[in-house]
Structure formats: structure tokens, C-alpha cells
């Protein structure tokens, strides 16, 4: 007699799905911030102005710019 088990109702499975969704959201937010920094930078804004408006440090802004340039 076969045993039937619905994995999608398992607690550990559901926690894994929840973690995956959270990581996806975090990556999406991070990508959005990087895109904003790059757009501001290409628009002629200074690193200090970008940092102030996006509530980041100037070091974070520089890192986003370097990462974006390396990716391009």
C-alpha cells in the first residue's frame, strides 16, 4: 500500500519557502538601491548628495558604483 505525503504542507518546507521569499525580497531591494545609485551618479549627482538622499554612507555609494562599473 503506497504512502501519500503532501510535502507542501510540511512545516520545514514552509519555513524554507518563507526564507527563500525573504532572500528574494532582500536581493530585489539591494538591486534597486544599486540601480538608483547608478542612475543618480550618471545623472551628475555627487557621491555626497547620493549618499544623503538614499540614506547611505559615501563608502557604500562608492562600492555600488564600483560594482556597477565592474558589471558593465
Secondary structure, 3 states (H helix, E strand, C coil): CCCCCCHHHCHHHHHHHHHHHHHHHHHHHHHHHHHHHHHHHHCCCCHHHHHHHHCCCHHHHHHHHHHHHHHC
